[in-house]
Amino acid sequence: MCNFRPKTYSASGAMMWLPLLLLSSPAFLQSQEYTKILLNEFNPKSIYKIPVSRVEKARYPAIDFHSHDYPKSDQEVDAWVKTMDACNIVKSIVLSYTTGPAFDAVIKKYSRYPDRFEVWCGFDYTGMNEPGWSERAIRELERCHALGARGVGELGDKGLGEYYSKPTPGIGMHVDDPRLRPLLKRCGELNMPVSIHVAEDAWMYEPADASNDGLMNAAKWHVDMNVPGKLGHDALIQTLENAVRDHPGTLFIACHLANSCADLGRIAGMLDRYPNLYTEMAARFGEIAPIPRQTKAFMEKYSRRILYGTDMGTSENMYRTTFRILETADEHFYEKDRFNYHWPLHGLDLSDKTLKRIYALNGKRILKRR
């Protein structure tokens, strides 16, 4: 007689083995790969079935108040003009930073298109700690103006002083420095707007850790405050406000929304107080598009004081990305390759009245007063 019996398992025994079977399954092992994804590899694609707009050109002719000397040859200048034509950009302001022979060369480069480009100069800080510097710097400013500079910029201070200008940076001199007062006053007399970048946005001052929602840019553009004498974000914004307040006859343009994208109330308050202040959103589309309702309310309210600017090169896709953000009501889309943020963006759906002002009417008013 055979004593063999089939082996049986209790329900409790099966429950013991089930987790081990699941943990070893291919599906589970594959799902664990997400723990190995680095943030700089995270490249989400929107899954929402919602409208996607492609805006080929600006709804109204636009003046770009924040560009730079990107082309390296006449052929590249010609190509840029064709791109501007395709995208309805009627004029670009080339912020050269430069004085002296370097400025002269930039002026010459764009001279074939006098109606399409304006080249603005910098300040010459050479010998700024020596007696008579302000007078010499004013003479160079006047020389550049005579050659065609109708504005100054982009001045730039990220904490240690005006270091953007070439050939000599103004390290140690902030825009409210008494030594700059004669130059800023002369800019007003010559009707030369002053385009100025102060600070960086708030993310760049926060620790580049897991709590920073703009981490990848915060790490790339991190502002090291462990430097003696370096001014922080709020102190730099205050230097700008001091200069604007002390020179009511000079028109200032705060680049990048005064790097106050995380607190638009800061630049709004300055616009309320100082009629000689304008601002532009160049290279800050990635920072303002995540909060479309607040940004739209700000832009609609201050639509007479905001200028269109890019500061991101000369490609058609770059311009069209800015148009999509300003003009459409598109939701939840990504532009990681352009802006380096992993957060989704949203269109601002600005009114036609506001678009007309931001794209060109405000700029024409500034350019006409010279």
C-alpha positions in Angstrom: 0.0 0.0 0.0 1.3 3.4 -1.0 1.7 5.9 1.9 2.3 8.8 -0.4 0.2 11.9 0.1 0.2 15.1 -1.8 1.7 17.9 0.2 -0.7 20.6 1.4 -0.1 24.3 2.5 -2.1 26.2 5.0 -3.5 29.6 4.1 -1.1 31.2 6.6 1.9 29.5 4.9 0.9 30.8 1.6 0.7 34.3 2.9 4.2 34.0 4.2 5.6 33.2 0.8 3.5 35.7 -1.2 5.6 38.8 -0.4 8.7 37.0 -1.4 7.2 36.0 -4.7 6.0 39.5 -5.4 9.4 41.1 -4.5 11.1 38.8 -7.0 8.7 39.4 -9.8 10.0 41.3 -12.9 7.4 44.0 -12.6 8.4 44.8 -9.0 12.1 44.8 -9.8 11.4 47.1 -12.7 9.4 49.5 -10.6 12.3 49.9 -8.2 14.4 51.6 -10.9 12.7 54.9 -10.0 14.8 55.1 -6.9 17.9 55.4 -9.0 16.7 58.3 -11.1 18.6 61.5 -10.5 16.8 64.8 -10.5 18.8 66.1 -13.5 17.6 63.0 -15.4 14.0 63.6 -14.6 12.3 64.7 -17.8 8.5 64.4 -17.5 6.1 64.5 -20.5 2.7 65.8 -19.9 0.0 63.1 -20.1 -3.0 65.4 -20.1 -5.1 65.5 -23.2 -5.4 69.3 -23.4 -4.9 72.0 -26.1 -1.3 72.5 -27.2 -0.7 75.8 -29.1 2.1 76.7 -31.5 2.4 80.4 -31.8 4.5 81.1 -34.9 5.0 84.8 -34.4 4.1 87.5 -31.8 0.5 88.6 -32.0 1.6 92.2 -32.4 5.0 93.6 -33.6 7.4 93.3 -30.7 10.5 95.1 -29.6 13.0 92.9 -27.7 14.5 95.1 -25.0 17.0 92.5 -23.7 19.3 90.9 -26.2 23.1 90.7 -26.6 25.8 90.5 -29.3 25.3 86.9 -30.1 26.3 86.8 -33.9 29.9 86.2 -34.7 29.7 87.3 -38.3 27.7 89.4 -40.8 26.1 86.2 -42.0 24.8 85.4 -38.5 23.4 88.9 -38.2 21.6 88.4 -41.5 20.2 85.1 -40.2 19.0 86.8 -37.0 17.1 89.4 -39.0 15.4 86.6 -41.0 14.4 85.0 -37.7 13.1 88.3 -36.4 11.0 88.7 -39.5 9.6 85.2 -39.1 8.7 85.9 -35.5 7.4 89.5 -35.8 10.3 91.0 -33.8 10.6 94.5 -35.3 13.7 95.6 -33.3 16.2 94.2 -30.9 18.1 96.2 -28.2 21.6 94.8 -28.1 23.0 95.3 -24.6 26.7 95.3 -25.3 28.1 96.0 -21.8 31.0 97.6 -23.7 32.9 100.9 -24.1 35.9 101.9 -26.1 37.0 100.0 -29.2 34.9 97.0 -28.3 31.7 99.2 -28.4 32.8 100.7 -31.7 33.1 97.2 -33.2 29.6 96.2 -32.0 28.1 99.4 -33.5 29.8 98.6 -36.8 28.5 95.0 -36.8 24.9 96.1 -36.7 25.2 99.3 -38.8 23.7 97.6 -41.9 20.3 97.3 -40.1 19.9 100.7 -38.4 16.1 100.2 -38.1 16.3 96.7 -36.6 18.9 97.0 -33.9 20.0 99.5 -31.2 23.3 98.9 -29.5 23.6 100.2 -25.9 26.9 100.8 -24.2 28.3 100.1 -20.8 30.1 102.4 -18.3 33.9 102.5 -18.4 35.1 101.8 -14.8 38.8 102.1 -15.7 40.5 104.0 -12.9 37.3 104.3 -10.9 39.3 104.7 -7.6 41.3 107.5 -9.0 40.6 111.2 -8.9 38.6 112.5 -11.9 37.1 109.1 -12.8 33.5 110.3 -13.1 34.4 113.1 -15.5 36.4 110.6 -17.7 33.6 108.1 -17.6 31.1 110.7 -18.7 33.3 111.7 -21.6 33.3 108.1 -22.8 29.6 107.8 -22.3 29.1 110.9 -24.4 31.4 109.5 -27.1 29.4 106.3 -27.2 26.2 108.3 -27.4 27.5 110.2 -30.3 28.3 107.0 -32.1 24.8 105.7 -31.7 24.3 104.4 -28.1 20.8 105.4 -27.1 20.9 103.6 -23.7 23.2 102.0 -21.2 23.2 98.3 -20.3 23.2 95.8 -19.2 24.8 96.9 -15.9 25.0 94.0 -13.5 25.6 93.5 -9.8 25.3 90.1 -8.1 26.7 91.3 -4.8 30.3 92.6 -5.3 29.7 95.5 -7.6 29.1 96.4 -11.3 31.0 93.6 -12.9 29.2 93.2 -16.3 30.8 96.2 -18.1 33.8 95.7 -20.4 36.7 96.1 -20.6 36.9 97.0 -16.9 34.3 95.7 -14.4 33.3 98.0 -11.5 33.9 95.6 -8.7 33.3 97.4 -5.4 30.8 99.9 -6.9 27.1 99.4 -6.5 24.6 101.4 -8.5 23.8 103.7 -5.6 27.5 104.5 -5.1 28.0 108.3 -4.9 30.7 108.1 -7.6 28.0 106.9 -10.1 25.7 109.8 -9.5 27.2 112.1 -12.1 26.9 109.3 -14.8 23.4 108.4 -13.9 22.4 112.1 -14.0 24.1 112.5 -17.4 22.2 109.5 -18.7 19.0 111.4 -17.9 20.2 114.5 -19.6 21.0 112.5 -22.7 17.7 110.5 -22.5 19.6 107.3 -22.2 17.7 104.6 -20.3 19.8 102.5 -17.9 19.1 98.8 -18.1 20.3 97.1 -14.9 20.5 93.6 -13.5 20.7 93.3 -9.7 20.9 90.1 -7.6 19.5 86.7 -8.7 16.2 85.2 -7.9 15.5 83.9 -4.4 16.0 80.2 -5.2 19.7 80.9 -5.9 20.2 82.1 -2.3 18.5 79.1 -0.7 20.5 75.9 0.1 20.7 73.6 -2.9 19.0 70.8 -1.1 15.9 68.6 -1.3 13.6 71.5 -0.1 14.5 73.8 -3.0 11.8 73.6 -5.6 14.1 75.2 -8.2 17.0 72.9 -7.3 18.7 72.4 -10.7 18.9 76.2 -11.4 19.5 77.0 -7.8 22.6 74.8 -7.9 23.8 76.1 -11.2 23.4 79.7 -10.4 23.9 79.5 -6.6 25.1 82.7 -5.0 27.8 82.1 -2.5 27.2 84.5 0.4 30.4 83.3 2.2 32.3 86.2 0.7 33.2 89.3 2.8 31.4 92.4 1.7 29.0 90.7 -0.6 25.5 92.1 -0.6 22.5 89.7 -0.5 19.3 89.7 -2.5 17.3 92.3 -0.6 20.3 94.6 -0.1 20.9 94.6 -3.9 17.3 95.3 -4.7 17.6 98.3 -2.3 20.6 99.7 -4.1 18.5 99.7 -7.3 15.6 101.4 -5.5 18.0 104.0 -4.0 19.4 104.9 -7.5 15.9 105.1 -9.0 14.7 107.3 -6.2 17.7 109.6 -6.3 17.6 110.1 -10.1 14.0 110.9 -11.0 15.1 112.4 -14.3 16.8 109.1 -15.4 14.7 106.2 -16.8 15.7 102.8 -15.4 14.8 99.4 -16.7 15.0 96.6 -14.1 16.1 93.5 -15.9 14.4 90.1 -15.1 11.6 91.7 -13.1 14.3 92.9 -10.7 14.9 89.2 -9.9 11.8 89.3 -7.7 9.9 86.5 -9.4 9.3 84.8 -6.1 7.9 88.0 -4.7 6.3 90.1 -7.4 5.1 92.5 -4.7 8.7 93.8 -4.4 8.9 95.1 -7.9 5.2 96.1 -7.9 5.9 98.4 -4.9 8.8 100.0 -6.7 6.7 100.6 -9.9 4.0 102.2 -7.7 6.6 104.6 -6.1 8.8 105.6 -9.1 7.4 106.6 -12.4 10.9 106.5 -13.9 11.1 102.8 -13.5 10.2 100.1 -16.0 10.9 96.4 -15.9 11.1 93.4 -18.3 10.8 89.6 -18.0 13.8 88.5 -20.1 15.1 85.0 -19.2 12.5 84.7 -16.4 9.7 83.0 -18.3 10.5 79.7 -16.5 10.1 81.4 -13.2 6.8 83.3 -13.8 4.9 80.6 -15.8 4.4 78.2 -12.9 2.2 80.9 -11.1 0.0 82.1 -14.0 -2.8 83.7 -12.1 -0.6 85.9 -9.9 1.7 86.7 -12.8 -1.2 87.6 -15.1 -2.7 89.9 -12.4 0.7 91.6 -12.0 1.2 92.1 -15.8 -2.3 93.3 -16.4 -2.0 95.9 -13.6 1.4 97.2 -14.6 1.0 96.7 -18.3 2.2 100.2 -19.0 5.5 99.7 -17.3 6.6 96.2 -18.5 8.7 95.6 -21.6 9.2 92.4 -23.7 12.7 90.9 -23.5 14.3 87.5 -24.1 18.0 87.2 -23.2 18.1 83.6 -24.5 19.7 83.7 -27.9 18.2 84.1 -31.4 16.4 80.9 -32.3 12.8 80.8 -33.6 11.8 78.2 -31.0 13.1 80.5 -28.2 10.9 83.3 -29.4 7.9 81.0 -29.9 8.2 79.6 -26.4 7.9 83.2 -25.0 4.9 83.9 -27.2 3.2 80.7 -26.0 3.7 81.7 -22.4 2.5 85.2 -22.8 -0.4 84.7 -25.3 -2.0 81.3 -24.7 -4.0 79.5 -22.0 -2.0 76.3 -22.4 -1.6 74.4 -19.2 0.9 71.9 -17.7 3.8 71.9 -20.3 7.5 71.5 -19.8 10.5 73.3 -21.2 13.3 71.7 -19.2 15.9 72.0 -22.0 15.3 75.7 -22.2 14.7 76.7 -18.6 16.3 73.8 -16.6 13.4 73.5 -14.2 11.5 70.3 -13.7 8.2 72.1 -12.8 5.3 72.5 -15.3 4.6 75.8 -17.0 1.3 77.5 -17.9 0.3 80.2 -20.4 -0.6 83.6 -19.0 -3.3 84.3 -21.6 -2.7 88.1 -21.4 -5.3 90.4 -22.8 -4.8 92.0 -26.2 -4.4 95.4 -24.6 -1.6 94.2 -22.3 0.1 92.3 -25.1 0.1 95.4 -27.3 1.7 97.5 -24.5 4.3 94.9 -23.5 5.3 93.9 -27.0 5.8 97.4 -28.4 3.8 100.4 -27.2 5.7 100.9 -24.0 9.0 100.4 -25.8 8.1 102.9 -28.5 7.3 105.5 -25.8 10.7 105.0 -24.3 12.5 105.1 -27.7 10.6 108.1 -28.9 11.6 110.3 -25.9 15.2 110.4 -27.0 
